[in-house]
Amino acid sequence: MKLVQIKIIAFLGGFFVALAASANTPLRLTDANVQAWEARKDVAESIQCNSLLGDAISLERRFEAMGMMKVQDGLFLPVGSKYRPTLFGDYLVAAQVGRSAGYRNATVATVYLQNQTGKLFAEMLEMSKIDEAAKTKEPSYIKRTGLKTTLRVGSASELSVGNASLKYKSSISCEVS
């Protein structure tokens, strides 16, 4: 009986020593995690029109590094169901990069977020001007951030993807004309 107790105590002692040692060991990030983190940071800056969007191809690569896959017409969807990319503390439903004739043939990058409302993002980004041209039930917001850049925050809607539709609560776009 005593031998079993000694083995248990020795095992638990070793476990706690290993646990204490691991607490002081820095967390190692894989290259993929570092790339995803850097891509998320770049996309967050670009989508708020705080930095230049760059060309569509480089922005598409950032979305891919975040764990999204291009499906059609510049639309990106999360790959798989286990990992869901996040931005601004919310899950990305989809992202889109392209040129839009509706916005004076400008380059537009848009992210569609799952839970947070457009009103919340508008407050967070200090936007108060309502976009009268937007056709949404809830207010959408617009803010000119530079000579060629416009930030848009939209409210809940649906995004059509082939025969399906994706529901989202808000969208954030940066337009470079």
Stockholm file with secondary structure:
# STOCKHOLM 1.0

chainA/1-177         MKLVQIKIIAFLGGFFVALAASANTPLRLTDANVQAWEARKDVAESIQCNSLLGDAISLERRFEAMGMMKVQDGLFLPVGSKYRPTLFGDYLVAAQVGRSAGYRNATVATVYLQNQTGKLFAEMLEMSKIDEAAKTKEPSYIKRTGLKTTLRVGSASELSVGNASLKYKSSISCEVS
#=GR chainA/1-177 SS CHHHHHHHHHHHHHHHHHHHHHHTSCCCCCHHHHHHHHHHHHHHHHHTTSSCCCCHHHHHHHHHHTTEEEEETTEEEESSSSCCCEETTEEEEEEEEEEEGGGTTEEEEEEEESSSCHHHHHHHTTCCCBCTTCCCSSCCEEEECSSSEEEEEEEEEEEEETTEEEEEEEEEEEEEC
#=GC SS_cons         CHHHHHHHHHHHHHHHHHHHHHHTSCCCCCHHHHHHHHHHHHHHHHHTTSSCCCCHHHHHHHHHHTTEEEEETTEEEESSSSCCCEETTEEEEEEEEEEEGGGTTEEEEEEEESSSCHHHHHHHTTCCCBCTTCCCSSCCEEEECSSSEEEEEEEEEEEEETTEEEEEEEEEEEEEC
//
